C-alpha cells in the first residue's frame, strides 16, 4: 500500500471516528440533560477534557505515543483560546434563540474561509464555494426556525464564531508547522483547556441555569451517564484534532453539519423527536452539498498531486541533464558550457 493510499485510509478512518463518537456523545448528553436534568454543559466539558488528558497520560506511560514539547506559550494560549471558545458558544446558546444559535454555527464556515483567504492566501475554487453554499442552505432549512435577535446575544455569537475559527485554524497550522501529531498537540493543550473551563464552568452554568453544579443530586443513573459521556469524549477530542490535522478546519465544519443531520435523524428515529418535511428537505439539500464538497475536494487534491509529481519529475530531469552533458565529453560541449565542466567534474570527484 502506497503512502497516498495510507493517508486516504487514515483520513477516512478519522472522519468515521469523528462522526460515530460525536453522534454518540450528543445522544448521551441529550439523555443526561433532557431526561436527567443535568444542565451544566460547560462544567461537563471540563470533565471531558480532564478525562481525555488522564487517558492520554496513561497512553504516554504505555509508550503508545511520544511526547514532543514545543513553544510552551503558544500551547498555553491555544488551550485557553479553545476553552474560551467553548464557553462563548454555550453563552451564545444561553442568550439567543435556538434558531439564532444554529445560524451562529453556520457562520463558522464562511468566517473560516474568509480568515484563511485573507491571512493564509488559501484559494477556494468556485466549485468548493458553491458546494458550501448548498450545504449551508440545506442545514439552515433543516435546523433554523426562529431568529430572535438581541444586542448582547449577537456580540457573544460574533465572539464565539471568531474564537472558534481561530482555534480551529491554529489546530491545523500548529500541527503542520511544528510537525506534531494530533495526539501530541491534544496532550499538551488539554490541561489548559480543562483548567479554563473548570474555573469558568460553575459560574457560567450557574448564571445560565440558576442552579449550582455542586448542589445537584447525583444519582447512580446520572453518574453512569456522566462517566459514559466522559469516556466517549476521549474519542471525540482525539478525532477532532485528528480530522483538522489531516484535512482542514473547513472540512471539519462540513463534517460537523453532517453530524447535525445525523443527530436530527437519530432523534426522530430513536427518541421520537418532532420531524417535518422541511427537516427532511433541508437534510437532503445538505447531503447534496456535502457530496459535492467531497467530490470537488477529491478532484482538486488529485490534480495537486499530479502537478506535484510532474514538477518533481521535471526537477529530476533538469538535475540529470548537466551530468549527462559533462559525461558525453568535448564532442558535445559548446564554448558557453565549457567553463561549467570543471565544476561538475570536481563534484563527481568529491562523491567518488
MIBA-455056 format. One line per 10 residues: their letters; for each residue x, y, z of C-alpha. Coordinates in Angstrom, 3 decimals. Layout:
% MIBA-455056
a> X:Y:Z  ... .
//
This chain:
% MIBA-455056
xxxxxxxxxx> 0.000:0.000:0.000  1.449:3.358:-1.055  1.860:6.415:1.141  -1.034:8.220:-0.583  -3.361:5.271:-0.058  -2.388:5.001:3.603  -3.057:8.740:4.047  -6.508:8.440:2.422  -7.324:5.405:4.567  -6.231:7.283:7.685 .
xxxxxxxxxx> -8.352:10.289:6.699  -11.445:8.130:6.138  -10.844:6.449:9.498  -10.513:9.823:11.244  -13.716:11.133:9.645  -15.620:7.965:10.562  -14.367:8.031:14.155  -15.348:11.686:14.466  -18.882:11.087:13.173  -19.585:7.988:15.285 .
xxxxxxxxxx> -18.150:9.425:18.513  -19.785:12.852:18.097  -23.245:11.447:17.361  -22.869:9.042:20.292  -21.920:11.767:22.757  -24.756:14.036:21.583  -27.298:11.266:22.206  -25.722:10.526:25.599  -25.651:14.199:26.637  -29.189:14.711:25.401 .
xxxxxxxxxx> -30.375:11.954:27.723  -28.265:13.428:30.544  -29.596:16.967:30.088  -33.184:16.409:28.936  -34.129:13.271:30.854  -31.988:13.519:33.998  -31.883:17.310:34.366  -28.087:17.703:34.402  -27.839:21.014:32.510  -24.270:22.017:33.385 .
xxxxxxxxxx> -22.761:21.809:29.891  -19.586:23.860:30.430  -18.616:22.045:33.619  -19.286:18.709:31.935  -16.952:19.743:29.095  -14.179:20.488:31.609  -14.597:16.957:32.975  -14.434:15.620:29.412  -11.091:17.321:28.872  -9.731:16.202:32.238 .
xxxxxxxxxx> -10.584:12.559:31.475  -9.079:12.972:27.989  -5.817:14.260:29.474  -5.670:11.412:32.012  -6.303:8.874:29.231  -3.537:10.372:27.093  -1.182:10.391:30.072  -1.780:6.667:30.539  -1.194:6.163:26.805  2.078:8.096:27.102 .
xxxxxxxxxx> 3.118:5.969:30.075  2.406:2.867:27.969  4.573:4.441:25.226  1.725:4.465:22.701  2.917:7.881:21.511  5.943:10.106:22.031  5.816:13.375:23.961  7.123:16.210:21.777  7.195:19.519:23.681  7.378:22.817:21.781 .
xxxxxxxxxx> 6.662:26.543:22.336  5.014:26.443:25.798  3.469:29.922:25.494  1.821:29.050:22.202  0.385:25.831:23.633  -0.958:27.677:26.685  -2.564:30.399:24.547  -4.018:27.797:22.210  -5.500:25.789:25.098  -7.007:28.843:26.811 .
xxxxxxxxxx> -8.443:30.067:23.480  -10.119:26.700:22.915  -11.626:26.810:26.387  -12.899:30.360:25.898  -14.456:29.477:22.523  -16.409:26.619:24.138  -17.614:28.922:26.901  -18.677:31.589:24.398  -20.633:29.030:22.337  -22.503:27.972:25.477 .
xxxxxxxxxx> -23.179:31.617:26.348  -24.407:32.210:22.806  -26.889:29.370:23.204  -27.977:30.756:26.576  -28.603:34.329:25.372  -30.041:33.548:21.923  -32.851:31.510:20.484  -32.048:28.033:19.185  -32.523:29.279:15.618  -30.023:32.114:16.030 .
xxxxxxxxxx> -27.566:29.726:17.684  -27.795:27.455:14.638  -27.099:30.470:12.430  -24.029:31.152:14.593  -22.730:27.635:13.917  -23.435:28.059:10.190  -21.433:31.307:10.176  -18.257:29.454:11.246  -17.642:28.064:7.732  -17.738:31.375:5.787 .
xxxxxxxxxx> -15.752:33.058:8.576  -13.078:30.334:8.380  -12.932:30.643:4.582  -12.551:34.433:4.905  -9.777:34.210:7.510  -7.825:31.560:5.595  -8.157:33.584:2.387  -7.007:36.858:3.987  -4.214:35.640:6.253  -3.054:32.376:4.652 .
xxxxxxxxxx> -3.733:33.250:0.992  -5.623:29.979:0.611  -7.627:29.705:-2.598  -11.117:28.175:-2.536  -12.370:27.331:-6.026  -15.835:28.329:-7.177  -16.880:24.676:-7.136  -15.933:24.397:-3.457  -17.690:27.682:-2.669  -20.853:26.530:-4.467 .
xxxxxxxxxx> -20.919:23.218:-2.587  -20.510:25.069:0.728  -23.392:27.415:-0.121  -25.641:24.422:-0.907  -24.564:22.727:2.341  -25.243:25.809:4.485  -28.590:26.361:2.760  -29.659:22.799:3.490  -28.588:22.867:7.137  -30.282:26.233:7.527 .
xxxxxxxxxx> -33.567:24.888:6.148  -33.347:21.808:8.407  -32.373:23.465:11.676  -33.084:27.212:11.739  -36.557:28.093:12.980  -36.925:31.366:14.880  -34.395:34.202:14.639  -34.802:36.371:17.734  -32.049:38.983:17.869  -30.654:40.887:20.851 .
xxxxxxxxxx> -27.534:43.014:21.202  -25.742:41.002:23.927  -26.536:37.664:22.251  -25.304:38.942:18.891  -21.992:40.140:20.384  -21.479:36.819:22.169  -22.234:34.929:18.959  -19.763:37.045:16.988  -17.037:36.419:19.577  -17.871:32.696:19.619 .
xxxxxxxxxx> -17.575:32.450:15.828  -14.262:34.337:15.666  -12.604:32.443:18.546  -13.799:29.073:17.217  -12.475:29.817:13.726  -9.093:30.982:15.037  -8.786:27.967:17.359  -9.531:25.502:14.557  -7.173:27.221:12.111  -4.470:27.142:14.794 .
xxxxxxxxxx> -5.075:23.415:15.310  -4.232:22.757:11.673  -1.389:25.292:11.475  0.394:24.188:14.664  0.388:20.510:13.663  1.949:21.313:10.292  4.387:23.985:11.461  5.854:22.072:14.417  5.314:18.615:12.873  3.398:17.306:15.883 .
xxxxxxxxxx> 0.657:14.705:15.728  -2.917:15.339:16.824  -2.273:13.221:19.933  0.822:15.225:20.895  -0.958:18.562:20.470  -4.076:17.394:22.335  -1.975:16.032:25.216  -0.160:19.345:25.693  -3.151:21.671:25.270  -5.729:19.603:27.194 .
xxxxxxxxxx> -4.705:20.755:30.707  -5.076:24.429:29.764  -8.470:23.837:28.137  -9.680:21.807:31.116  -8.399:24.356:33.659  -10.017:27.261:31.796  -13.408:25.546:31.680  -13.055:24.151:35.202  -12.661:27.721:36.504  -15.376:29.419:34.457 .
xxxxxxxxxx> -17.716:26.414:34.153  -19.549:26.501:37.527  -20.058:30.285:37.314  -21.180:30.146:33.686  -23.548:27.222:34.258  -24.940:28.812:37.409  -25.548:32.070:35.530  -27.355:30.305:32.671  -29.362:27.739:34.675  -29.758:29.381:38.123 .
xxxxxxxxxx> -28.545:26.096:39.633  -25.410:25.048:41.495  -23.488:22.164:39.924  -22.101:21.186:43.338  -25.575:21.102:44.911  -27.032:18.848:42.223  -28.335:15.448:43.368  -26.026:12.908:41.722  -27.952:9.653:41.479  -26.370:6.419:40.268 .
xxxxxxxxxx> -28.028:6.854:36.862  -26.680:10.389:36.481  -23.163:9.249:37.420  -23.304:6.381:34.917  -24.238:8.757:32.076  -21.577:11.279:33.158  -18.891:8.568:33.122  -20.140:7.293:29.743  -20.125:10.839:28.335  -16.553:11.418:29.591 .
xxxxxxxxxx> -15.329:8.154:28.075  -16.881:8.958:24.685  -15.385:12.449:24.861  -11.869:10.972:24.709  -12.667:9.721:21.205  -14.417:12.985:20.289  -11.494:15.213:21.327  -8.907:12.944:19.718  -10.826:12.663:16.423  -11.394:16.454:16.310 .
xxxxxxxxxx> -7.658:17.188:16.340  -7.038:14.246:14.007  -9.562:15.397:11.393  -8.427:19.043:11.421  -4.781:17.972:11.191  -5.374:15.583:8.285  -7.837:17.760:6.351  -8.689:21.385:7.144  -10.841:23.490:9.505  -13.443:23.942:6.750 .
xxxxxxxxxx> -13.700:20.182:6.162  -14.132:19.669:9.916  -17.025:22.155:9.941  -18.619:20.386:6.949  -18.319:17.150:8.905  -19.916:18.889:11.881  -23.010:19.698:9.832  -23.190:16.064:8.710  -23.266:15.155:12.398  -26.106:17.658:12.913 .
xxxxxxxxxx> -28.142:15.984:10.176  -27.430:12.543:11.642  -28.402:13.713:15.141  -31.711:15.056:13.795  -32.357:11.757:12.034  -31.439:9.620:15.061  -33.530:11.872:17.289  -36.553:11.275:15.073  -35.998:7.512:14.759  -34.867:6.670:18.307 .
xxxxxxxxxx> -36.282:9.425:20.511  -39.467:10.295:18.564  -38.462:13.946:18.229  -40.810:16.109:16.116  -39.891:15.999:12.444  -41.336:17.685:9.360  -40.939:17.617:5.586  -38.979:20.840:5.970  -36.390:18.994:8.072  -36.214:16.149:5.543 .
xxxxxxxxxx> -35.829:18.523:2.588  -33.123:20.509:4.387  -31.167:17.362:5.270  -31.334:16.143:1.656  -30.089:19.510:0.341  -27.293:19.480:2.931  -26.290:15.958:1.896  -26.066:17.104:-1.737  -23.769:19.939:-0.641  -21.589:17.530:1.384 .
xxxxxxxxxx> -21.310:15.081:-1.527  -20.356:17.891:-3.922  -17.820:19.256:-1.434  -16.239:15.810:-1.009  -16.187:15.257:-4.780  -14.596:18.625:-5.615  -12.037:18.269:-2.787  -11.059:14.824:-4.083  -10.712:16.091:-7.670  -8.617:19.093:-6.617 .
xxxxxxxxxx> -6.358:17.010:-4.359  -5.745:14.577:-7.218  -4.913:17.478:-9.544  -2.469:18.929:-6.992  -0.858:15.512:-6.522  -0.402:15.046:-10.276  1.015:18.570:-10.640  3.426:17.955:-7.766  4.626:14.669:-9.289  5.057:16.356:-12.680 .
xxxxxxxxxx> 7.148:19.140:-11.128  9.224:16.573:-9.257  9.938:14.638:-12.447  10.931:17.880:-14.200  13.339:18.718:-11.361  14.898:15.261:-11.571  15.313:15.595:-15.350  16.917:19.032:-15.025  19.312:17.675:-12.389  20.319:14.707:-14.544 .
xxxxxxxxxx> 20.812:16.590:-17.848  24.013:18.529:-16.917  25.679:15.343:-15.707  24.870:13.642:-18.985  26.322:16.588:-20.899  29.561:16.512:-18.919  29.962:12.757:-19.248  29.488:12.956:-23.028  32.819:14.812:-23.287  34.154:17.559:-25.603 .
xxxxxxxxxx> 32.271:16.210:-28.618  29.011:17.787:-27.374  30.357:20.655:-25.287  29.957:24.234:-26.507  32.083:27.306:-25.726  29.429:28.624:-23.333  29.210:25.364:-21.449  32.949:24.739:-21.238  33.636:26.746:-18.044  30.985:24.708:-16.191 .
xxxxxxxxxx> 32.623:21.348:-16.949  35.358:21.513:-14.273  32.725:22.337:-11.613  30.717:19.197:-12.378  33.910:17.138:-12.635  35.066:18.302:-9.207  31.679:17.431:-7.712  31.869:13.955:-9.160  35.374:13.547:-7.751  34.149:14.544:-4.293 .
xx> 31.394:11.906:-4.395  33.786:9.172:-5.593 .
//
